[in-house]
Amino acid sequence: MTKRSLLITAGVLALGLASSPAAAQPAIGRIDVPPMPATLEVPAGHVVFLEGQAVGTQNYICMAAGTGAAWKFLGPQATLFLSIGGDLEQQIATHFLSANPAENGTLRATWQHSFDTSQVWGRVKASSTDPNYVAPGAIPWLLLESAGSALGPAGGSRLTETTFIQRLNTSGGVAPATGCSVPSDAGVVALVPYTTDYFFYKARRRP
């Protein structure tokens, strides 16, 4: 059999596999964004390009307030993973609070890509606690817009294209109900476990 014949045979086999029931299943890497409140939808002209399932903590500090005290949000600390078949397979990003150089050091939620170390900072555009979507005891779902980005030290740019980020499917992360009620509690830190899915969008390329 000639090399050309081998190539043709391989092509026929590929077409046959593509029409099989197994191949008809969703391809690995396809991103399915769940239903959400209309206020969290990304404007037209943007497409989702990355999804990360986050596992980490929402961090709070107890601050004196008048004659009492109250929890104040410090920031997130989480790792984002690529999920295949429901299993967390590969770390793809980290999530934390840092100074945004595009806003003269304003502290913003930050995502840093694990492979090329590019970064994006997010600014909350909309929030929802709609019980039709958000689970009891879970932090709100969010729509964030990019407030700045930075290349990695070697020129990595994976996250610099980001225009919007959605935080959906949240679980946990709400500030504790106890442990911060009197001035003497000031300074106590609470690291509250949470999980969520982050969806990253970029501008659709014009044909």
C-alpha positions as CSV (number, residue, x, y, z in Angstrom):
1,M,0.0,0.0,0.0
2,T,1.4,3.4,-1.0
3,K,1.8,6.3,1.4
4,R,-1.0,8.1,-0.4
5,S,-3.3,5.1,0.1
6,L,-2.4,5.0,3.8
7,L,-3.4,8.7,4.1
8,I,-6.7,8.1,2.4
9,T,-7.4,5.1,4.6
10,A,-6.6,7.1,7.7
11,G,-9.0,9.9,6.5
12,V,-11.8,7.4,6.0
13,L,-11.3,5.9,9.4
14,A,-11.3,9.4,11.0
15,L,-14.6,10.2,9.3
16,G,-16.0,6.9,10.5
17,L,-15.0,7.6,14.1
18,A,-16.5,11.1,13.8
19,S,-19.9,9.7,13.0
20,S,-19.8,7.1,15.8
21,P,-21.9,7.6,19.0
22,A,-18.8,8.1,21.1
23,A,-17.5,10.9,18.8
24,A,-20.9,12.5,18.9
25,Q,-20.4,13.3,22.6
26,P,-19.3,16.8,23.6
27,A,-15.6,17.3,22.8
28,I,-13.1,17.7,25.6
29,G,-12.5,21.4,26.0
30,R,-15.9,22.6,25.1
31,I,-17.1,25.2,27.6
32,D,-20.7,25.1,28.7
33,V,-21.8,28.2,30.5
34,P,-24.8,27.6,32.9
35,P,-28.0,29.6,32.9
36,M,-27.7,32.8,35.0
37,P,-29.6,36.0,35.9
38,A,-29.8,38.4,32.9
39,T,-27.8,41.0,34.9
40,L,-24.7,38.8,34.8
41,E,-24.8,38.1,31.0
42,V,-21.8,39.3,29.1
43,P,-22.5,41.9,26.4
44,A,-22.7,40.8,22.8
45,G,-19.4,40.7,20.9
46,H,-17.5,38.6,23.5
47,V,-16.9,34.9,23.6
48,V,-15.9,32.5,26.4
49,F,-12.4,31.1,26.0
50,L,-11.5,29.6,29.4
51,E,-13.2,28.0,32.3
52,G,-11.6,27.2,35.7
53,Q,-13.1,25.4,38.6
54,A,-11.8,27.2,41.7
55,V,-11.1,25.7,45.2
56,G,-9.9,27.9,48.0
57,T,-11.0,30.4,50.6
58,Q,-12.8,33.7,50.9
59,N,-10.8,35.6,53.6
60,Y,-12.2,38.0,56.2
61,I,-10.8,40.1,59.0
62,C,-12.7,41.3,62.1
63,M,-12.7,45.0,62.4
64,A,-13.9,47.2,65.2
65,A,-17.1,49.1,64.3
66,G,-18.5,51.6,66.8
67,T,-19.2,49.7,70.1
68,G,-19.0,46.3,68.3
69,A,-17.2,44.6,65.4
70,A,-17.9,43.3,62.0
71,W,-16.3,41.0,59.4
72,K,-14.6,42.9,56.5
73,F,-13.7,41.1,53.3
74,L,-10.0,40.8,52.7
75,G,-9.8,38.9,49.4
76,P,-9.8,35.5,47.8
77,Q,-7.2,32.8,47.8
78,A,-7.8,30.0,45.4
79,T,-6.5,27.7,42.7
80,L,-8.3,27.2,39.4
81,F,-8.3,23.8,37.7
82,L,-9.2,22.4,34.4
83,S,-11.9,19.8,34.9
84,I,-12.2,16.7,32.6
85,G,-15.2,14.4,33.2
86,G,-15.9,16.1,36.5
87,D,-12.4,15.5,37.9
88,L,-10.0,18.3,38.6
89,E,-7.1,17.4,36.4
90,Q,-4.7,20.3,35.9
91,Q,-4.0,23.6,37.7
92,I,-4.5,26.5,35.2
93,A,-4.5,29.7,37.3
94,T,-4.3,31.2,40.8
95,H,-6.7,33.7,42.2
96,F,-5.8,36.3,44.9
97,L,-5.9,40.0,45.8
98,S,-3.1,42.3,44.5
99,A,-2.4,45.9,43.4
100,N,-3.5,46.7,39.9
101,P,-0.8,48.9,38.2
102,A,-3.4,50.1,35.6
103,E,-5.2,51.8,38.5
104,N,-2.3,53.2,40.5
105,G,-2.1,50.2,42.8
106,T,-5.9,49.8,43.5
107,L,-6.4,46.4,45.1
108,R,-8.4,44.1,42.9
109,A,-9.2,40.5,42.5
110,T,-6.4,39.0,40.4
111,W,-6.1,35.9,38.2
112,Q,-2.6,34.7,37.2
113,H,-2.2,32.0,34.5
114,S,-0.2,29.0,35.8
115,F,1.7,28.4,32.5
116,D,2.6,31.9,31.1
117,T,2.0,33.9,34.3
118,S,0.0,36.6,32.5
119,Q,-2.5,38.4,34.8
120,V,-5.9,40.1,34.7
121,W,-7.5,42.2,37.3
122,G,-11.3,42.3,37.7
123,R,-13.7,45.0,38.7
124,V,-17.2,44.0,39.8
125,K,-19.9,45.1,37.3
126,A,-22.9,43.2,38.6
127,S,-23.8,40.8,41.5
128,S,-26.7,38.5,42.1
129,T,-28.0,36.5,45.1
130,D,-31.1,35.4,43.2
131,P,-32.2,32.2,45.0
132,N,-33.2,30.7,41.7
133,Y,-29.5,30.4,40.9
134,V,-27.4,31.0,44.0
135,A,-27.3,28.2,46.6
136,P,-28.2,29.0,50.2
137,G,-25.1,29.9,52.2
138,A,-23.1,30.7,49.1
139,I,-21.4,33.9,48.1
140,P,-23.0,35.9,45.2
141,W,-22.6,35.2,41.6
142,L,-20.6,38.0,39.8
143,L,-19.9,39.6,36.5
144,L,-16.6,41.4,36.5
145,E,-15.0,43.5,33.8
146,S,-11.2,43.7,33.1
147,A,-9.7,46.5,35.0
148,G,-6.2,45.9,33.7
149,S,-3.8,43.1,32.6
150,A,-0.1,42.3,32.4
151,L,2.1,40.1,30.3
152,G,4.1,37.3,31.9
153,P,7.9,38.0,32.2
154,A,8.5,36.0,29.0
155,G,5.7,37.7,27.1
156,G,2.9,35.3,28.0
157,S,-0.5,36.8,27.1
158,R,-3.1,34.1,27.7
159,L,-5.1,36.2,30.2
160,T,-4.4,39.6,28.7
161,E,-7.2,39.2,26.2
162,T,-9.8,38.9,29.0
163,T,-12.6,41.4,28.8
164,F,-15.1,39.9,31.2
165,I,-15.1,37.2,34.0
166,Q,-18.2,35.5,35.4
167,R,-18.2,33.8,38.9
168,L,-21.0,31.2,38.8
169,N,-22.0,28.0,40.6
170,T,-20.7,29.3,44.0
171,S,-20.6,27.2,47.1
172,G,-19.7,28.4,50.6
173,G,-17.4,31.4,51.2
174,V,-19.9,33.5,53.3
175,A,-18.4,35.4,56.3
176,P,-18.9,33.6,59.6
177,A,-22.0,34.3,61.6
178,T,-20.0,34.3,64.9
179,G,-16.6,35.2,66.2
180,C,-16.7,39.0,65.5
181,S,-19.1,40.9,67.6
182,V,-17.1,43.0,70.2
183,P,-14.0,45.2,69.8
184,S,-11.8,42.7,71.5
185,D,-12.4,40.4,68.5
186,A,-10.7,42.9,66.1
187,G,-7.8,41.4,64.2
188,V,-9.2,37.8,64.0
189,V,-9.0,36.4,60.5
190,A,-11.4,33.8,59.0
191,L,-10.5,31.7,56.0
192,V,-13.8,30.4,54.7
193,P,-13.7,27.5,52.2
194,Y,-15.5,28.0,48.9
195,T,-15.7,26.6,45.4
196,T,-16.9,28.3,42.2
197,D,-16.6,28.3,38.4
198,Y,-14.9,31.2,36.7
199,F,-15.6,31.9,33.0
200,F,-13.2,34.1,31.0
201,Y,-14.3,36.1,27.9
202,K,-12.5,37.9,25.2
203,A,-13.7,40.1,22.3
204,R,-15.0,38.2,19.3
205,R,-12.6,38.5,16.3
206,R,-14.2,40.1,13.3
207,P,-14.1,37.9,10.1
